[in-house]
Amino acid sequence: MGCKPVQQVYSVERLIQAPAAAIFALVADAARHPDIDGSGAVRRLSPGATRMLSLGAVFGMEMRAGVRYSMRNEVIEFDPDRRIAWRTTVAGPLGRVVGGRVWRYELEAAEGGTRVLETWDISRDHQRWLLGRGAVARQTLLNMTRTLERIAELTKPGAAEG
């Protein structure tokens, strides 16, 4: 009897009818993450945190999923209008053992707009054995689909900026 390997990288994709620059500007503005978050857990940028992201930027997010908690995020990939990714851990000392997942957005020009690929990479997360199974993974994929829907809404021509 063997163990089934746990999937470690999950992605959703959507064609968004907006230029890559508009989409990237939204995703690279950490203060807008509550607006795009499809899970409903992201509440606000932590006080004093970096708002406009760049390679190496560290930013905190106040979260709520049943209980309140804070996340520490570090931008690990940054190619303007093409790719951005950050690694997230629980803020404080627990961050050494809780977290490590990567959220990535890749943008590519396509007929009719921009192809956006959102990826949740848990390959280096301390809890990957738990996160990659069953309900958590299914819910995360649904939340990512909602996130891309929100990005599409917020980048439509005439959409109000937050």
N, C-alpha and C positions, 0 to 999 in steps of 0.2 A: 504494500500500500504506500503510494507516494503522495507528496504534497503538491498541490497545484500551484504553479508560480503565480505571484501577484503581479498584475499589470502595474506599471510604474509611470506611464506617461499617457495622459488623456488629452484629447483635443476636440474642439468644435470649430467650425468654419462658417463664415457667412460673407456673402457679397453685400457690401454696404455702398449705397449710392452717394458717396462723398469722397473728396480727394484724401489721399493718405495724410497730407499735412494737417487737415482738420481733425482726423481721427487720432493721429499721434499727439496733437496738442491737447486733446481731451484726456487721453490715457496718461500722458506725461505730467499732468497737473494733479498732484496727489490730493489736493483739496476737492477735486471733482470725483474722486473714487466713490464716495457715498452715492453720488448720482448714477454711476454706472453699475454699481454692485448688484448683481442679480440674486444674491443670497439674502440681502436685507441685514446682514451682520455688520457691515462697515458703517460706523456712525459718524466719525469725523476725524480729521487730521489732528494728531496730538498737538497740544499747545507748543509753539516754538519749533515745530518740525519743518523741514524743508518742504516747500510747496512744489516748485518747479524742479522736476527730476533731471538728473544727469548721471553719467557713469560714476559709481562710487557713492552717490548720495544715499544718506540714511534718513528714513522718515518713519515716524510712528503713526499708528492708527488706533483709535479707540473703537472697540468692537463690542457687540452684544449678541450672543447666541445662547439664550437662557440666562447666562450670567455675563457681567461686564468683565472685559479683559483688554489688554493692550498688546499690540504686535509691533515688532521691530522689523523693518524692511530695509534691505540694501540693494540698490540697483547694480546688477552684475552684467547686464548687456544693454548697450545704448547706441543705436544707429538711427539718427533722426529720420523720421518719416518712414522707417522700415522695420525697426525691431526694438523692443524694450522688454527687459525682464528684471524681476527682483526676487530675492530669496527672503523668506519670511520666517521668523521665529517668535516665540513668546518673548515679550519684553522682560528684562531683568535676568537674574541668575538662572531661572528655569529655561531660558533660551538655549543654554548649552545642551539640553537634553530633550526639549520639546520644539519641534518644528524642523525646518530645513527645506520645505517645499519651495518650488519656483513657479511663479506666474509669469507667463511670456505672451506677448502680442507680436505677431508678425504680420506686416502689411505688404501687399503686392498689388500694383496697378493691374486692373482687369477691365475688360469691356463693361461699361456701365458703372464703374466705380472702383472700389478697392476690395480685394479679397483679404479678409481678416481671419487669422488663425489664432485662437486663444488656446494656450496649453497650460495644463496643470501637471508639473513634473514632480513626482514624489520619490524619485530614485535615490535621493540622498536625505530624505526626511527620516527622522528618528522613529516615526510611527508608521512608516510605509507598509508594514505588515498588516496593520489595522485599516489604514485609510484606503488601500487598494482593493478592498473586498466589499462586496454587497452594497448595502444601502448608502454608505458614505460616498462611494464613487458614483453611483447612479444620481444621487442628489447633487453632487458637484457638477456633473455633466449638465444637468437641468439648469443649475444656477449659471453656468457659463453660457448656455444658450440664451438665458434671460439677459445676461450682461451684454452680449452682442446685440440683442434686440434694443436694449437701452442706448447703446452707442449709436446704433442706426437712427433712433429717434432723435437723439441729441445733436446729431450732425446733419440732419435734414436741412435743406435750405429754409431759412426763416426760423429755425429753432432758436429759442432764447438761450443765452449763455447764463450759467448759474453763478 
